[in-house]
Amino acid sequence: MELADKAVGFLLSLISLSIFTYYTFWVIILPFVDSDHFIQQYFLPQEYAILIPVFAGVVLLCFLSIFIGSVMLKTKRKKA
């Protein structure tokens, strides 16, 4: 089981590093590259560099609020 945990941890770290590298390149370096360069075809338009993280943050806050609310309701019912 310990080996499986290490493999999952390594895989999650690798995915996180890949996403961070892609996003960093997209936001910081790509604006300085010519718009007709072939590398531009691998990236979404710059507007999505803001919209995707904002949308992900809103979804995360919604799920977190629902989770906290459900835990509060369950503990309130348990006390009563």
mmCIF file of the N, C-alpha and C atoms, coordinates in Angstrom:
data_MODEL
# 
_entry.id   MODEL 
# 
loop_
_atom_site.group_PDB 
_atom_site.id 
_atom_site.type_symbol 
_atom_site.label_atom_id 
_atom_site.label_alt_id 
_atom_site.label_comp_id 
_atom_site.label_asym_id 
_atom_site.label_entity_id 
_atom_site.label_seq_id 
_atom_site.pdbx_PDB_ins_code 
_atom_site.Cartn_x 
_atom_site.Cartn_y 
_atom_site.Cartn_z 
_atom_site.occupancy 
_atom_site.B_iso_or_equiv 
_atom_site.pdbx_formal_charge 
_atom_site.auth_seq_id 
_atom_site.auth_comp_id 
_atom_site.auth_asym_id 
_atom_site.auth_atom_id 
_atom_site.pdbx_PDB_model_num 
ATOM 1   N N  . MET A 1 1  ? 0.823   -1.201 0.000   1.00 0.00 ? 1  MET A N  1 
ATOM 2   C CA . MET A 1 1  ? 0.000   0.000  0.000   1.00 0.00 ? 1  MET A CA 1 
ATOM 3   C C  . MET A 1 1  ? 0.867   1.265  0.000   1.00 0.00 ? 1  MET A C  1 
ATOM 4   N N  . GLU A 1 2  ? 1.989   1.168  0.678   1.00 0.00 ? 2  GLU A N  1 
ATOM 5   C CA . GLU A 1 2  ? 2.873   2.338  0.754   1.00 0.00 ? 2  GLU A CA 1 
ATOM 6   C C  . GLU A 1 2  ? 3.424   2.711  -0.619  1.00 0.00 ? 2  GLU A C  1 
ATOM 7   N N  . LEU A 1 3  ? 3.716   1.705  -1.424  1.00 0.00 ? 3  LEU A N  1 
ATOM 8   C CA . LEU A 1 3  ? 4.225   1.967  -2.767  1.00 0.00 ? 3  LEU A CA 1 
ATOM 9   C C  . LEU A 1 3  ? 3.153   2.633  -3.631  1.00 0.00 ? 3  LEU A C  1 
ATOM 10  N N  . ALA A 1 4  ? 1.909   2.225  -3.471  1.00 0.00 ? 4  ALA A N  1 
ATOM 11  C CA . ALA A 1 4  ? 0.819   2.835  -4.225  1.00 0.00 ? 4  ALA A CA 1 
ATOM 12  C C  . ALA A 1 4  ? 0.644   4.295  -3.826  1.00 0.00 ? 4  ALA A C  1 
ATOM 13  N N  . ASP A 1 5  ? 0.767   4.589  -2.531  1.00 0.00 ? 5  ASP A N  1 
ATOM 14  C CA . ASP A 1 5  ? 0.661   5.972  -2.073  1.00 0.00 ? 5  ASP A CA 1 
ATOM 15  C C  . ASP A 1 5  ? 1.775   6.836  -2.660  1.00 0.00 ? 5  ASP A C  1 
ATOM 16  N N  . LYS A 1 6  ? 2.966   6.289  -2.715  1.00 0.00 ? 6  LYS A N  1 
ATOM 17  C CA . LYS A 1 6  ? 4.088   7.029  -3.295  1.00 0.00 ? 6  LYS A CA 1 
ATOM 18  C C  . LYS A 1 6  ? 3.874   7.265  -4.787  1.00 0.00 ? 6  LYS A C  1 
ATOM 19  N N  . ALA A 1 7  ? 3.342   6.275  -5.468  1.00 0.00 ? 7  ALA A N  1 
ATOM 20  C CA . ALA A 1 7  ? 3.092   6.412  -6.905  1.00 0.00 ? 7  ALA A CA 1 
ATOM 21  C C  . ALA A 1 7  ? 2.031   7.470  -7.162  1.00 0.00 ? 7  ALA A C  1 
ATOM 22  N N  . VAL A 1 8  ? 0.967   7.450  -6.368  1.00 0.00 ? 8  VAL A N  1 
ATOM 23  C CA . VAL A 1 8  ? -0.085  8.456  -6.519  1.00 0.00 ? 8  VAL A CA 1 
ATOM 24  C C  . VAL A 1 8  ? 0.467   9.844  -6.209  1.00 0.00 ? 8  VAL A C  1 
ATOM 25  N N  . GLY A 1 9  ? 1.255   9.964  -5.159  1.00 0.00 ? 9  GLY A N  1 
ATOM 26  C CA . GLY A 1 9  ? 1.861   11.245 -4.807  1.00 0.00 ? 9  GLY A CA 1 
ATOM 27  C C  . GLY A 1 9  ? 2.783   11.750 -5.903  1.00 0.00 ? 9  GLY A C  1 
ATOM 28  N N  . PHE A 1 10 ? 3.570   10.850 -6.465  1.00 0.00 ? 10 PHE A N  1 
ATOM 29  C CA . PHE A 1 10 ? 4.465   11.239 -7.556  1.00 0.00 ? 10 PHE A CA 1 
ATOM 30  C C  . PHE A 1 10 ? 3.668   11.684 -8.770  1.00 0.00 ? 10 PHE A C  1 
ATOM 31  N N  . LEU A 1 11 ? 2.599   10.952 -9.096  1.00 0.00 ? 11 LEU A N  1 
ATOM 32  C CA . LEU A 1 11 ? 1.769   11.305 -10.240 1.00 0.00 ? 11 LEU A CA 1 
ATOM 33  C C  . LEU A 1 11 ? 1.096   12.661 -10.042 1.00 0.00 ? 11 LEU A C  1 
ATOM 34  N N  . LEU A 1 12 ? 0.562   12.907 -8.854  1.00 0.00 ? 12 LEU A N  1 
ATOM 35  C CA . LEU A 1 12 ? -0.065  14.208 -8.571  1.00 0.00 ? 12 LEU A CA 1 
ATOM 36  C C  . LEU A 1 12 ? 0.955   15.344 -8.633  1.00 0.00 ? 12 LEU A C  1 
ATOM 37  N N  . SER A 1 13 ? 2.149   15.096 -8.132  1.00 0.00 ? 13 SER A N  1 
ATOM 38  C CA . SER A 1 13 ? 3.206   16.114 -8.203  1.00 0.00 ? 13 SER A CA 1 
ATOM 39  C C  . SER A 1 13 ? 3.595   16.405 -9.648  1.00 0.00 ? 13 SER A C  1 
ATOM 40  N N  . LEU A 1 14 ? 3.684   15.366 -10.448 1.00 0.00 ? 14 LEU A N  1 
ATOM 41  C CA . LEU A 1 14 ? 4.036   15.530 -11.856 1.00 0.00 ? 14 LEU A CA 1 
ATOM 42  C C  . LEU A 1 14 ? 2.956   16.303 -12.603 1.00 0.00 ? 14 LEU A C  1 
ATOM 43  N N  . ILE A 1 15 ? 1.690   15.983 -12.345 1.00 0.00 ? 15 ILE A N  1 
ATOM 44  C CA . ILE A 1 15 ? 0.584   16.698 -12.989 1.00 0.00 ? 15 ILE A CA 1 
ATOM 45  C C  . ILE A 1 15 ? 0.578   18.162 -12.558 1.00 0.00 ? 15 ILE A C  1 
ATOM 46  N N  . SER A 1 16 ? 0.767   18.419 -11.270 1.00 0.00 ? 16 SER A N  1 
ATOM 47  C CA . SER A 1 16 ? 0.784   19.794 -10.771 1.00 0.00 ? 16 SER A CA 1 
ATOM 48  C C  . SER A 1 16 ? 1.924   20.594 -11.384 1.00 0.00 ? 16 SER A C  1 
ATOM 49  N N  . LEU A 1 17 ? 3.086   19.997 -11.474 1.00 0.00 ? 17 LEU A N  1 
ATOM 50  C CA . LEU A 1 17 ? 4.237   20.673 -12.066 1.00 0.00 ? 17 LEU A CA 1 
ATOM 51  C C  . LEU A 1 17 ? 4.001   20.957 -13.547 1.00 0.00 ? 17 LEU A C  1 
ATOM 52  N N  . SER A 1 18 ? 3.375   20.017 -14.246 1.00 0.00 ? 18 SER A N  1 
ATOM 53  C CA . SER A 1 18 ? 3.076   20.225 -15.666 1.00 0.00 ? 18 SER A CA 1 
ATOM 54  C C  . SER A 1 18 ? 2.095   21.373 -15.859 1.00 0.00 ? 18 SER A C  1 
ATOM 55  N N  . ILE A 1 19 ? 1.036   21.405 -15.059 1.00 0.00 ? 19 ILE A N  1 
ATOM 56  C CA . ILE A 1 19 ? 0.045   22.479 -15.159 1.00 0.00 ? 19 ILE A CA 1 
ATOM 57  C C  . ILE A 1 19 ? 0.678   23.826 -14.821 1.00 0.00 ? 19 ILE A C  1 
ATOM 58  N N  . PHE A 1 20 ? 1.502   23.853 -13.773 1.00 0.00 ? 20 PHE A N  1 
ATOM 59  C CA . PHE A 1 20 ? 2.168   25.103 -13.384 1.00 0.00 ? 20 PHE A CA 1 
ATOM 60  C C  . PHE A 1 20 ? 3.089   25.597 -14.498 1.00 0.00 ? 20 PHE A C  1 
ATOM 61  N N  . THR A 1 21 ? 3.857   24.703 -15.087 1.00 0.00 ? 21 THR A N  1 
ATOM 62  C CA . THR A 1 21 ? 4.777   25.084 -16.159 1.00 0.00 ? 21 THR A CA 1 
ATOM 63  C C  . THR A 1 21 ? 4.018   25.597 -17.378 1.00 0.00 ? 21 THR A C  1 
ATOM 64  N N  . TYR A 1 22 ? 2.960   24.889 -17.760 1.00 0.00 ? 22 TYR A N  1 
ATOM 65  C CA . TYR A 1 22 ? 2.146   25.304 -18.912 1.00 0.00 ? 22 TYR A CA 1 
ATOM 66  C C  . TYR A 1 22 ? 1.526   26.677 -18.665 1.00 0.00 ? 22 TYR A C  1 
ATOM 67  N N  . TYR A 1 23 ? 0.920   26.866 -17.502 1.00 0.00 ? 23 TYR A N  1 
ATOM 68  C CA . TYR A 1 23 ? 0.252   28.131 -17.195 1.00 0.00 ? 23 TYR A CA 1 
ATOM 69  C C  . TYR A 1 23 ? 1.259   29.281 -17.112 1.00 0.00 ? 23 TYR A C  1 
ATOM 70  N N  . THR A 1 24 ? 2.397   29.041 -16.484 1.00 0.00 ? 24 THR A N  1 
ATOM 71  C CA . THR A 1 24 ? 3.428   30.073 -16.371 1.00 0.00 ? 24 THR A CA 1 
ATOM 72  C C  . THR A 1 24 ? 3.934   30.486 -17.756 1.00 0.00 ? 24 THR A C  1 
ATOM 73  N N  . PHE A 1 25 ? 4.196   29.512 -18.592 1.00 0.00 ? 25 PHE A N  1 
ATOM 74  C CA . PHE A 1 25 ? 4.647   29.827 -19.946 1.00 0.00 ? 25 PHE A CA 1 
ATOM 75  C C  . PHE A 1 25 ? 3.574   30.599 -20.700 1.00 0.00 ? 25 PHE A C  1 
ATOM 76  N N  . TRP A 1 26 ? 2.318   30.187 -20.536 1.00 0.00 ? 26 TRP A N  1 
ATOM 77  C CA . TRP A 1 26 ? 1.181   30.804 -21.227 1.00 0.00 ? 26 TRP A CA 1 
ATOM 78  C C  . TRP A 1 26 ? 1.002   32.258 -20.816 1.00 0.00 ? 26 TRP A C  1 
ATOM 79  N N  . VAL A 1 27 ? 1.139   32.543 -19.516 1.00 0.00 ? 27 VAL A N  1 
ATOM 80  C CA . VAL A 1 27 ? 0.833   33.875 -18.999 1.00 0.00 ? 27 VAL A CA 1 
ATOM 81  C C  . VAL A 1 27 ? 2.044   34.810 -19.057 1.00 0.00 ? 27 VAL A C  1 
ATOM 82  N N  . ILE A 1 28 ? 3.223   34.303 -18.791 1.00 0.00 ? 28 ILE A N  1 
ATOM 83  C CA . ILE A 1 28 ? 4.386   35.182 -18.666 1.00 0.00 ? 28 ILE A CA 1 
ATOM 84  C C  . ILE A 1 28 ? 5.190   35.290 -19.959 1.00 0.00 ? 28 ILE A C  1 
ATOM 85  N N  . ILE A 1 29 ? 5.415   34.195 -20.646 1.00 0.00 ? 29 ILE A N  1 
ATOM 86  C CA . ILE A 1 29 ? 6.320   34.211 -21.792 1.00 0.00 ? 29 ILE A CA 1 
ATOM 87  C C  . ILE A 1 29 ? 5.581   34.418 -23.111 1.00 0.00 ? 29 ILE A C  1 
ATOM 88  N N  . LEU A 1 30 ? 4.418   33.801 -23.261 1.00 0.00 ? 30 LEU A N  1 
ATOM 89  C CA . LEU A 1 30 ? 3.715   33.834 -24.543 1.00 0.00 ? 30 LEU A CA 1 
ATOM 90  C C  . LEU A 1 30 ? 3.327   35.235 -25.025 1.00 0.00 ? 30 LEU A C  1 
ATOM 91  N N  . PRO A 1 31 ? 2.995   36.188 -24.152 1.00 0.00 ? 31 PRO A N  1 
ATOM 92  C CA . PRO A 1 31 ? 2.676   37.527 -24.677 1.00 0.00 ? 31 PRO A CA 1 
ATOM 93  C C  . PRO A 1 31 ? 3.832   38.196 -25.423 1.00 0.00 ? 31 PRO A C  1 
ATOM 94  N N  . PHE A 1 32 ? 5.051   37.750 -25.198 1.00 0.00 ? 32 PHE A N  1 
ATOM 95  C CA . PHE A 1 32 ? 6.203   38.336 -25.864 1.00 0.00 ? 32 PHE A CA 1 
ATOM 96  C C  . PHE A 1 32 ? 6.582   37.619 -27.158 1.00 0.00 ? 32 PHE A C  1 
ATOM 97  N N  . VAL A 1 33 ? 5.829   36.559 -27.486 1.00 0.00 ? 33 VAL A N  1 
ATOM 98  C CA . VAL A 1 33 ? 6.085   35.799 -28.708 1.00 0.00 ? 33 VAL A CA 1 
ATOM 99  C C  . VAL A 1 33 ? 5.160   36.329 -29.801 1.00 0.00 ? 33 VAL A C  1 
ATOM 100 N N  . ASP A 1 34 ? 5.654   36.391 -31.029 1.00 0.00 ? 34 ASP A N  1 
ATOM 101 C CA . ASP A 1 34 ? 4.845   36.879 -32.149 1.00 0.00 ? 34 ASP A CA 1 
ATOM 102 C C  . ASP A 1 34 ? 3.570   36.050 -32.296 1.00 0.00 ? 34 ASP A C  1 
ATOM 103 N N  . SER A 1 35 ? 2.500   36.720 -32.711 1.00 0.00 ? 35 SER A N  1 
ATOM 104 C CA . SER A 1 35 ? 1.204   36.049 -32.812 1.00 0.00 ? 35 SER A CA 1 
ATOM 105 C C  . SER A 1 35 ? 1.152   35.030 -33.950 1.00 0.00 ? 35 SER A C  1 
ATOM 106 N N  . ASP A 1 36 ? 2.039   35.134 -34.917 1.00 0.00 ? 36 ASP A N  1 
ATOM 107 C CA . ASP A 1 36 ? 2.046   34.164 -36.014 1.00 0.00 ? 36 ASP A CA 1 
ATOM 108 C C  . ASP A 1 36 ? 3.053   33.024 -35.787 1.00 0.00 ? 36 ASP A C  1 
ATOM 109 N N  . HIS A 1 37 ? 3.673   32.973 -34.639 1.00 0.00 ? 37 HIS A N  1 
ATOM 110 C CA . HIS A 1 37 ? 4.617   31.902 -34.322 1.00 0.00 ? 37 HIS A CA 1 
ATOM 111 C C  . HIS A 1 37 ? 3.856   30.592 -34.125 1.00 0.00 ? 37 HIS A C  1 
ATOM 112 N N  . PHE A 1 38 ? 4.480   29.474 -34.499 1.00 0.00 ? 38 PHE A N  1 
ATOM 113 C CA . PHE A 1 38 ? 3.790   28.183 -34.445 1.00 0.00 ? 38 PHE A CA 1 
ATOM 114 C C  . PHE A 1 38 ? 3.424   27.763 -33.019 1.00 0.00 ? 38 PHE A C  1 
ATOM 115 N N  . ILE A 1 39 ? 4.133   28.244 -32.017 1.00 0.00 ? 39 ILE A N  1 
ATOM 116 C CA . ILE A 1 39 ? 3.865   27.848 -30.634 1.00 0.00 ? 39 ILE A CA 1 
ATOM 117 C C  . ILE A 1 39 ? 2.515   28.378 -30.140 1.00 0.00 ? 39 ILE A C  1 
ATOM 118 N N  . GLN A 1 40 ? 2.014   29.422 -30.768 1.00 0.00 ? 40 GLN A N  1 
ATOM 119 C CA . GLN A 1 40 ? 0.743   30.018 -30.364 1.00 0.00 ? 40 GLN A CA 1 
ATOM 120 C C  . GLN A 1 40 ? -0.430  29.056 -30.554 1.00 0.00 ? 40 GLN A C  1 
ATOM 121 N N  . GLN A 1 41 ? -0.320  28.105 -31.442 1.00 0.00 ? 41 GLN A N  1 
ATOM 122 C CA . GLN A 1 41 ? -1.426  27.189 -31.704 1.00 0.00 ? 41 GLN A CA 1 
ATOM 123 C C  . GLN A 1 41 ? -1.653  26.201 -30.566 1.00 0.00 ? 41 GLN A C  1 
ATOM 124 N N  . TYR A 1 42 ? -0.710  26.072 -29.660 1.00 0.00 ? 42 TYR A N  1 
ATOM 125 C CA . TYR A 1 42 ? -0.839  25.137 -28.546 1.00 0.00 ? 42 TYR A CA 1 
ATOM 126 C C  . TYR A 1 42 ? -1.485  25.765 -27.312 1.00 0.00 ? 42 TYR A C  1 
ATOM 127 N N  . PHE A 1 43 ? -1.824  27.035 -27.377 1.00 0.00 ? 43 PHE A N  1 
ATOM 128 C CA . PHE A 1 43 ? -2.364  27.740 -26.224 1.00 0.00 ? 43 PHE A CA 1 
ATOM 129 C C  . PHE A 1 43 ? -3.692  28.393 -26.564 1.00 0.00 ? 43 PHE A C  1 
ATOM 130 N N  . LEU A 1 44 ? -4.547  28.502 -25.550 1.00 0.00 ? 44 LEU A N  1 
ATOM 131 C CA . LEU A 1 44 ? -5.821  29.212 -25.704 1.00 0.00 ? 44 LEU A CA 1 
ATOM 132 C C  . LEU A 1 44 ? -5.567  30.713 -25.761 1.00 0.00 ? 44 LEU A C  1 
ATOM 133 N N  . PRO A 1 45 ? -6.567  31.503 -26.166 1.00 0.00 ? 45 PRO A N  1 
ATOM 134 C CA . PRO A 1 45 ? -6.404  32.961 -26.136 1.00 0.00 ? 45 PRO A CA 1 
ATOM 135 C C  . PRO A 1 45 ? -6.127  33.462 -24.711 1.00 0.00 ? 45 PRO A C  1 
ATOM 136 N N  . GLN A 1 46 ? -5.521  34.624 -24.616 1.00 0.00 ? 46 GLN A N  1 
ATOM 137 C CA . GLN A 1 46 ? -5.085  35.168 -23.324 1.00 0.00 ? 46 GLN A CA 1 
ATOM 138 C C  . GLN A 1 46 ? -6.239  35.436 -22.357 1.00 0.00 ? 46 GLN A C  1 
ATOM 139 N N  . GLU A 1 47 ? -7.446  35.671 -22.860 1.00 0.00 ? 47 GLU A N  1 
ATOM 140 C CA . GLU A 1 47 ? -8.579  35.941 -21.967 1.00 0.00 ? 47 GLU A CA 1 
ATOM 141 C C  . GLU A 1 47 ? -8.845  34.761 -21.039 1.00 0.00 ? 47 GLU A C  1 
ATOM 142 N N  . TYR A 1 48 ? -8.615  33.560 -21.556 1.00 0.00 ? 48 TYR A N  1 
ATOM 143 C CA . TYR A 1 48 ? -8.860  32.362 -20.759 1.00 0.00 ? 48 TYR A CA 1 
ATOM 144 C C  . TYR A 1 48 ? -7.841  32.193 -19.629 1.00 0.00 ? 48 TYR A C  1 
ATOM 145 N N  . ALA A 1 49 ? -6.724  32.877 -19.712 1.00 0.00 ? 49 ALA A N  1 
ATOM 146 C CA . ALA A 1 49 ? -5.725  32.795 -18.649 1.00 0.00 ? 49 ALA A CA 1 
ATOM 147 C C  . ALA A 1 49 ? -6.258  33.371 -17.346 1.00 0.00 ? 49 ALA A C  1 
ATOM 148 N N  . ILE A 1 50 ? -7.223  34.260 -17.443 1.00 0.00 ? 50 ILE A N  1 
ATOM 149 C CA . ILE A 1 50 ? -7.869  34.821 -16.248 1.00 0.00 ? 50 ILE A CA 1 
ATOM 150 C C  . ILE A 1 50 ? -9.176  34.097 -15.961 1.00 0.00 ? 50 ILE A C  1 
ATOM 151 N N  . LEU A 1 51 ? -9.960  33.810 -16.999 1.00 0.00 ? 51 LEU A N  1 
ATOM 152 C CA . LEU A 1 51 ? -11.283 33.219 -16.802 1.00 0.00 ? 51 LEU A CA 1 
ATOM 153 C C  . LEU A 1 51 ? -11.238 31.819 -16.194 1.00 0.00 ? 51 LEU A C  1 
ATOM 154 N N  . ILE A 1 52 ? -10.322 30.989 -16.622 1.00 0.00 ? 52 ILE A N  1 
ATOM 155 C CA . ILE A 1 52 ? -10.261 29.612 -16.116 1.00 0.00 ? 52 ILE A CA 1 
ATOM 156 C C  . ILE A 1 52 ? -9.930  29.569 -14.624 1.00 0.00 ? 52 ILE A C  1 
ATOM 157 N N  . PRO A 1 53 ? -8.895  30.266 -14.134 1.00 0.00 ? 53 PRO A N  1 
ATOM 158 C CA . PRO A 1 53 ? -8.641  30.230 -12.684 1.00 0.00 ? 53 PRO A CA 1 
ATOM 159 C C  . PRO A 1 53 ? -9.756  30.874 -11.856 1.00 0.00 ? 53 PRO A C  1 
ATOM 160 N N  . VAL A 1 54 ? -10.377 31.932 -12.377 1.00 0.00 ? 54 VAL A N  1 
ATOM 161 C CA . VAL A 1 54 ? -11.484 32.564 -11.641 1.00 0.00 ? 54 VAL A CA 1 
ATOM 162 C C  . VAL A 1 54 ? -12.657 31.593 -11.541 1.00 0.00 ? 54 VAL A C  1 
ATOM 163 N N  . PHE A 1 55 ? -13.002 30.948 -12.639 1.00 0.00 ? 55 PHE A N  1 
ATOM 164 C CA . PHE A 1 55 ? -14.092 29.972 -12.625 1.00 0.00 ? 55 PHE A CA 1 
ATOM 165 C C  . PHE A 1 55 ? -13.772 28.806 -11.688 1.00 0.00 ? 55 PHE A C  1 
ATOM 166 N N  . ALA A 1 56 ? -12.540 28.308 -11.731 1.00 0.00 ? 56 ALA A N  1 
ATOM 167 C CA . ALA A 1 56 ? -12.146 27.212 -10.853 1.00 0.00 ? 56 ALA A CA 1 
ATOM 168 C C  . ALA A 1 56 ? -12.215 27.643 -9.382  1.00 0.00 ? 56 ALA A C  1 
ATOM 169 N N  . GLY A 1 57 ? -11.830 28.868 -9.092  1.00 0.00 ? 57 GLY A N  1 
ATOM 170 C CA . GLY A 1 57 ? -11.903 29.370 -7.721  1.00 0.00 ? 57 GLY A CA 1 
ATOM 171 C C  . GLY A 1 57 ? -13.332 29.498 -7.223  1.00 0.00 ? 57 GLY A C  1 
ATOM 172 N N  . VAL A 1 58 ? -14.215 29.982 -8.083  1.00 0.00 ? 58 VAL A N  1 
ATOM 173 C CA . VAL A 1 58 ? -15.628 30.112 -7.701  1.00 0.00 ? 58 VAL A CA 1 
ATOM 174 C C  . VAL A 1 58 ? -16.230 28.735 -7.448  1.00 0.00 ? 58 VAL A C  1 
ATOM 175 N N  . VAL A 1 59 ? -15.943 27.780 -8.318  1.00 0.00 ? 59 VAL A N  1 
ATOM 176 C CA . VAL A 1 59 ? -16.448 26.414 -8.128  1.00 0.00 ? 59 VAL A CA 1 
ATOM 177 C C  . VAL A 1 59 ? -15.905 25.818 -6.840  1.00 0.00 ? 59 VAL A C  1 
ATOM 178 N N  . LEU A 1 60 ? -14.624 26.023 -6.573  1.00 0.00 ? 60 LEU A N  1 
ATOM 179 C CA . LEU A 1 60 ? -14.020 25.512 -5.342  1.00 0.00 ? 60 LEU A CA 1 
ATOM 180 C C  . LEU A 1 60 ? -14.673 26.130 -4.112  1.00 0.00 ? 60 LEU A C  1 
ATOM 181 N N  . LEU A 1 61 ? -14.899 27.436 -4.122  1.00 0.00 ? 61 LEU A N  1 
ATOM 182 C CA . LEU A 1 61 ? -15.557 28.093 -2.993  1.00 0.00 ? 61 LEU A CA 1 
ATOM 183 C C  . LEU A 1 61 ? -16.989 27.604 -2.806  1.00 0.00 ? 61 LEU A C  1 
ATOM 184 N N  . CYS A 1 62 ? -17.685 27.345 -3.896  1.00 0.00 ? 62 CYS A N  1 
ATOM 185 C CA . CYS A 1 62 ? -19.058 26.818 -3.796  1.00 0.00 ? 62 CYS A CA 1 
ATOM 186 C C  . CYS A 1 62 ? -19.062 25.437 -3.149  1.00 0.00 ? 62 CYS A C  1 
ATOM 187 N N  . PHE A 1 63 ? -18.196 24.547 -3.627  1.00 0.00 ? 63 PHE A N  1 
ATOM 188 C CA . PHE A 1 63 ? -18.137 23.212 -3.041  1.00 0.00 ? 63 PHE A CA 1 
ATOM 189 C C  . PHE A 1 63 ? -17.693 23.253 -1.584  1.00 0.00 ? 63 PHE A C  1 
ATOM 190 N N  . LEU A 1 64 ? -16.756 24.121 -1.272  1.00 0.00 ? 64 LEU A N  1 
ATOM 191 C CA . LEU A 1 64 ? -16.299 24.255 0.109   1.00 0.00 ? 64 LEU A CA 1 
ATOM 192 C C  . LEU A 1 64 ? -17.410 24.778 1.008   1.00 0.00 ? 64 LEU A C  1 
ATOM 193 N N  . SER A 1 65 ? -18.172 25.742 0.534   1.00 0.00 ? 65 SER A N  1 
ATOM 194 C CA . SER A 1 65 ? -19.297 26.279 1.307   1.00 0.00 ? 65 SER A CA 1 
ATOM 195 C C  . SER A 1 65 ? -20.375 25.220 1.519   1.00 0.00 ? 65 SER A C  1 
ATOM 196 N N  . ILE A 1 66 ? -20.678 24.440 0.491   1.00 0.00 ? 66 ILE A N  1 
ATOM 197 C CA . ILE A 1 66 ? -21.669 23.370 0.621   1.00 0.00 ? 66 ILE A CA 1 
ATOM 198 C C  . ILE A 1 66 ? -21.188 22.324 1.621   1.00 0.00 ? 66 ILE A C  1 
ATOM 199 N N  . PHE A 1 67 ? -19.916 21.967 1.564   1.00 0.00 ? 67 PHE A N  1 
ATOM 200 C CA . PHE A 1 67 ? -19.372 20.979 2.491   1.00 0.00 ? 67 PHE A CA 1 
ATOM 201 C C  . PHE A 1 67 ? -19.436 21.483 3.931   1.00 0.00 ? 67 PHE A C  1 
ATOM 202 N N  . ILE A 1 68 ? -19.003 22.713 4.165   1.00 0.00 ? 68 ILE A N  1 
ATOM 203 C CA . ILE A 1 68 ? -19.032 23.274 5.524   1.00 0.00 ? 68 ILE A CA 1 
ATOM 204 C C  . ILE A 1 68 ? -20.469 23.380 6.023   1.00 0.00 ? 68 ILE A C  1 
ATOM 205 N N  . GLY A 1 69 ? -21.379 23.795 5.155   1.00 0.00 ? 69 GLY A N  1 
ATOM 206 C CA . GLY A 1 69 ? -22.786 23.887 5.542   1.00 0.00 ? 69 GLY A CA 1 
ATOM 207 C C  . GLY A 1 69 ? -23.371 22.537 5.907   1.00 0.00 ? 69 GLY A C  1 
ATOM 208 N N  . SER A 1 70 ? -23.054 21.511 5.120   1.00 0.00 ? 70 SER A N  1 
ATOM 209 C CA . SER A 1 70 ? -23.579 20.177 5.428   1.00 0.00 ? 70 SER A CA 1 
ATOM 210 C C  . SER A 1 70 ? -22.993 19.635 6.725   1.00 0.00 ? 70 SER A C  1 
ATOM 211 N N  . VAL A 1 71 ? -21.728 19.887 6.995   1.00 0.00 ? 71 VAL A N  1 
ATOM 212 C CA . VAL A 1 71 ? -21.127 19.449 8.257   1.00 0.00 ? 71 VAL A CA 1 
ATOM 213 C C  . VAL A 1 71 ? -21.769 20.183 9.431   1.00 0.00 ? 71 VAL A C  1 
ATOM 214 N N  . MET A 1 72 ? -22.020 21.465 9.270   1.00 0.00 ? 72 MET A N  1 
ATOM 215 C CA . MET A 1 72 ? -22.658 22.233 10.350  1.00 0.00 ? 72 MET A CA 1 
ATOM 216 C C  . MET A 1 72 ? -24.074 21.709 10.607  1.00 0.00 ? 72 MET A C  1 
ATOM 217 N N  . LEU A 1 73 ? -24.813 21.386 9.562   1.00 0.00 ? 73 LEU A N  1 
ATOM 218 C CA . LEU A 1 73 ? -26.175 20.848 9.739   1.00 0.00 ? 73 LEU A CA 1 
ATOM 219 C C  . LEU A 1 73 ? -26.153 19.472 10.410  1.00 0.00 ? 73 LEU A C  1 
ATOM 220 N N  . LYS A 1 74 ? -25.207 18.632 10.036  1.00 0.00 ? 74 LYS A N  1 
ATOM 221 C CA . LYS A 1 74 ? -25.109 17.314 10.641  1.00 0.00 ? 74 LYS A CA 1 
ATOM 222 C C  . LYS A 1 74 ? -24.745 17.392 12.117  1.00 0.00 ? 74 LYS A C  1 
ATOM 223 N N  . THR A 1 75 ? -23.831 18.286 12.479  1.00 0.00 ? 75 THR A N  1 
ATOM 224 C CA . THR A 1 75 ? -23.449 18.408 13.890  1.00 0.00 ? 75 THR A CA 1 
ATOM 225 C C  . THR A 1 75 ? -24.590 19.039 14.700  1.00 0.00 ? 75 THR A C  1 
ATOM 226 N N  . LYS A 1 76 ? -25.357 19.912 14.080  1.00 0.00 ? 76 LYS A N  1 
ATOM 227 C CA . LYS A 1 76 ? -26.497 20.508 14.770  1.00 0.00 ? 76 LYS A CA 1 
ATOM 228 C C  . LYS A 1 76 ? -27.569 19.454 15.041  1.00 0.00 ? 76 LYS A C  1 
ATOM 229 N N  . ARG A 1 77 ? -27.811 18.571 14.075  1.00 0.00 ? 77 ARG A N  1 
ATOM 230 C CA . ARG A 1 77 ? -28.786 17.498 14.266  1.00 0.00 ? 77 ARG A CA 1 
ATOM 231 C C  . ARG A 1 77 ? -28.315 16.490 15.304  1.00 0.00 ? 77 ARG A C  1 
ATOM 232 N N  . LYS A 1 78 ? -27.015 16.255 15.363  1.00 0.00 ? 78 LYS A N  1 
ATOM 233 C CA . LYS A 1 78 ? -26.456 15.293 16.315  1.00 0.00 ? 78 LYS A CA 1 
ATOM 234 C C  . LYS A 1 78 ? -26.639 15.803 17.754  1.00 0.00 ? 78 LYS A C  1 
ATOM 235 N N  . LYS A 1 79 ? -26.458 17.099 17.963  1.00 0.00 ? 79 LYS A N  1 
ATOM 236 C CA . LYS A 1 79 ? -26.602 17.694 19.311  1.00 0.00 ? 79 LYS A CA 1 
ATOM 237 C C  . LYS A 1 79 ? -28.047 17.685 19.754  1.00 0.00 ? 79 LYS A C  1 
ATOM 238 N N  . ALA A 1 80 ? -28.985 17.841 18.848  1.00 0.00 ? 80 ALA A N  1 
ATOM 239 C CA . ALA A 1 80 ? -30.404 17.946 19.207  1.00 0.00 ? 80 ALA A CA 1 
ATOM 240 C C  . ALA A 1 80 ? -31.036 16.605 19.504  1.00 0.00 ? 80 ALA A C  1 
# 
